[in-house]
Amino acid sequence: MIKYICKRFLQLIPILFGITFITFAMMNTTNVDTVDKLLENTGGVVSQQVEDDMRSELGLDKPFLVQYGNWMLGIFKGDMGESYVSGKSVFSTIISKLPNTFLLMASSILLTILIAIPLGIIAAVFQNRFIDYIIRFLSFIGNSLPGFFLALLLILLFSVKLKWLPIIGSSSGTNLKSLIMPTLTLSVAMICKYIRQVRAVVLEELNKDYVKAAYARGIGVKSVLLKSVLRCSLMTIITLLTLSIASLLGGTAIVETIFMWDGVGKLAVDSINMYDYPMIQAYVIWMAFIYVAINLISDIVHHYLDPRIRLGKE
């Protein structure tokens, strides 16, 4: 197991380095001058000599590869630069926003698990019956709604009409009422998608010979589902949930912006609007790192649950 983990980790290192290089290169191809942006945000007017000194101090007068190397050294030291807008440390700013985003992601995943898996199993067990048609129809409708449109519908219903929930999210992320609508917005599409996928996985297992043999021996449906079908479907379901976590990293940005939820997604959108390049670079790097870490954890879980899974020559 340790050898497998080390091998997978070493395979992911070049991917992270590639992402950092592409991110840095893309930021350097823009027409926005870093010094001009800093002076614009501070409102200062200086001479050309002062601007040149600032470029030299920031290392902007050095070749591209030297700039990239200095930037990577800063990342290894925990220094990802300072925000052009706030002047605060980029690293500390993102760290302070991550808990709110993780809270939103965790609540969405939890709601998806609690609803999608039971409904998917029910739809599979009662295949081509009335309840199956109802579940599939509702999941089709829910999966077809764009996230921003669903967010507006929820705001109109629960905030404007009924006045049950606040429109703007909590700045601290501790107000549970402000968490409900962002969670629903992120969860509805995932729930509807995974109901259909769980249904398909369970149906595939139910049609296998070992299930038919269990029925022939007089084993009840509940026992077959709990002891055999769900256990065999577990790896597929874990894979789906892992992909959900990864996709939520990008999906939270729009939802956080709509509901003013103080997370890294909203921070990224604000940074893009303000041309805050150090913050944008740091956001991409953090999201890439989290995405790679989630996939590594998923591979380890698969390796643990099914020893037959191997990569390469292991």
N, C-alpha and C positions, 0 to 999 in steps of 0.2 A: 504493500500500500504506500509506504513512504517513497519507494522508488518511483512509483506511478505519479505521485503528487509532485515530486521534484521534476520529473520529466515534463509534465504538463505545464508547470510553472516556467520552466526554461523555454518552452515553446511560445509562451505568451509574452515574454520580454521583448522580442523583436517587434511584435505587434504594437506594444505600447510606445516603443521608440519611434516606430513609423508614424503613429498618430501624432506624437509631439512634433516631429519634423514637418509633417504636412500642415499642422495647425499653425506653427510658427511661420512657415513659408507663406501661407495664405494671408496671414495678418500683415506680412511685409510687402505683399503685392498691392495693397490698397493705396489710394492716392492721398490719404489723410496723413499729415505730418504730425508725429508724436509731440514735438516741442510746441508746435502751433496749437495743438489741442490742449496741452497743459496750460499754456498761457491764456487760451480762450476761456477755460473753466475758472481760472484764477482772476481773470479780468485785468491782467497786467499787460503793460506795453513796455517793451524793452528794445534795446539796440540789437543790431545784427550780431555784434560781437558777443553779447550775452547769450543769444540764441545758439551761436556756435559753441560756446562754452557748455551750455546745457546739453547739447548733442554729444559733446565729447564726454561729459560726466556720465551720461546714460549709455555710452558705448555705441551710439547710433552712427558714428563715423567709421566704425570698424567693418570689415568684410562680413558678409552674411553668415558664413559658417562660424566665425568668431563670436558673433552675436548669439547664434544658436547655442554654441558651447557655453557661453556665460549664462544664458538663460537656463540651460539644463543644470548647471552647477548650482544656481540659485534654487531650483526645484528640489534638488537633493538635500539642500540645507534648510528646506522649508520656507524659502523666500521666493514667492511667486510675483514679486513686484508690488507696486502700490496702484490703487485705483486712480484713474485720471480725474474722476468726478469727485470722489470723497476724500482722496488722499490717504485713505486707510489701507492697511495691509490686505491684499487680495486673499491671502490664505486664511486669515482670521475672519474675514467677512464671510467667505463661503462656509467655513466651519460653523459659524453662528447661524447660518440659514439651513444647514443640512438636517437638523432635528425636525424642523417643521415639515420638510419635504418627506422625510422618512416616516413621520407620523401619518401623513396623508396617504403615502404608498401602502403602509401597513394596514390602515383601516380599509383601503380599497381591496387589497388582497384578501383580507379576512372576510369581508362581506362577499366577495366572489366565491371563496371556498364554501362558506356557509349556505349559499344559495345554489350555485351552479352544479356542484357535485351531487347533492340530493335530487335536484330536478332532472339532471342528466340521467341518473340511475332510474328514476321513476319513468322517464320517457322511454328508456331502453326496455325495462321490464314490461311495460304496457305498450309495446310497439304496435303502431297502426290502430290504436284505440283512441277514443275521444280525448282523453287527457294528454296523450302523446301529441295529437294534432294541435291542441291548445298551447302546449308548451313550445312546440316548434314554431307556431305562428307568432307568438309573443316574442320569442327569441329572434325571429327574423325581423320583426318591426323594431325591436330595441337595437339590434345590430346595424340597422339602416340609418339610425338617427345620428347626424354629426354631433360631435361633442359640444361645440360651441352653441348649437341650436338647443340641445338638451339643457345646457346651463341656463340659457335665457328662459326656457320654459319653466325650469325650477325656480328661478328668481321671480318670474311673473306670478307663479302659483303660491309659493310658500312665503315670499317676502312682500310682494306688492299687494296681492289679493288677501291672503290669509294672515299675513304679518306674523307668522310663527317663527321665522328664522331671519337672522341678519343678512343683509346683502353683502356687506364687506366682511372679509375674514378677520380673524383675530391676529393682531400683530405679533403676539407672543405664541400663538398656536395652542394656547391652553383652554380656549373657549370651545367646549365640545359642540355647542350649537352652530358655531361658524364652520365646524368640520363636516357637518352633515351633507350640505349641498355639493361641495367639492368631491366628497367621497362618492356620492351617488352618481355624479357626472362621470367620474372615472370608472366606476364599477359597472354601470349598466351595459356598456358595450362589451366589456370582458365577460360579464355573467352570461349574456346572450350568446356570445361566441363559444364559450366553454361548455355551456349546456349541450350544444350540438356536438362538440368534440368528445365530451365525456360519454354522451349517448352512443356515439359511433364506436368508441373504444370498448364500452361495456357490451354492446351488441356483438362485436367481433369475438369477445371472450365467451359470450353466452352460446355462440354457434359452434364452439370448438368441441371436440370429441370428449374431453375429460369432463365437461359440464353435462353433456348428455349421459355419460356413464354415471355421474353422480346422481342425476335424476332417476336413472334406471335402478340404482341401489336403494332408492327411497329416501334420499337426503332431501330435506326441505329447501325451498327457494332461498329463505333467509340465510341458512347455513352456507349454501353454495355461493351466494353473493358476498358474504362477509369473509369467509375463509378461503375462497378460491378466486372469484372474479375480481374483487377489489384489490386483492394482493397482487394479482398478475397485471392489473391495470395501473398499479401505483406508479411505476416508472414513467409511463406515458403522461400521467397526470402531473407528476413532478416536473417533467420537461415543459409542459404547457404553462405551469405556474412560474417556472424560471423565466420563460420567454416573456411572460406578463410583467414580471418585475423589471426586466430590461426595457421593455417597451414603455413602461410607465415613466422611465427617466426622461424621455422626450415629451410624453403626453402631459406631464404635470405642468409644463411651462404655460400652455394656453389656459388651462384651468386655474392655475395660481394667479395668472394675470387678470382673468375675468372676475374672480372672487377676491382679488387683492390679498391672497394668502402669502404670507411673508416667507417664501421658500427660495431655493436656488433657481427654480424655473422662472419665477417672476424677476429675480435678480438678473438672470441671463437676458430676458426680454428688455428690461430697462437698460442694461449695459449695451445691447445692440443699438437701441434707439439713441443712446448717448455717445456712441463710438468709443466705449470704454474697453479698449483692446486687451489690456492685461487681465481684466475680469472675464472677458470672453474666452481668452486662451485658457485661463485657469478652469473655467466652467467645462470646456471641452475635455481637458485633461482629467478632471475629476469624474466626469460622466463616463469617459472611456475606461478609467481605472475601475470604477464600480461595476460597469458592464462586464469587463474581463473577469473581475473577482467573482461575480455571480455565476458566470459560465464555468469557471474553475470549480466552484462549490458544487454546481450541478453535475459536472463530470465525476467528482469525487463521490457524490451520493450514488450516482449510477454504478460506479465501480464497486461500491460497498454492497449495494442491493443485488447486483448481478455480476459475479466474478467473471462471467464469460465475456464481458465488455472489455476490450483491450484496444489500444491504439498502437500503431507501429508494429514493433516486433516483440512487445511485451508478452 
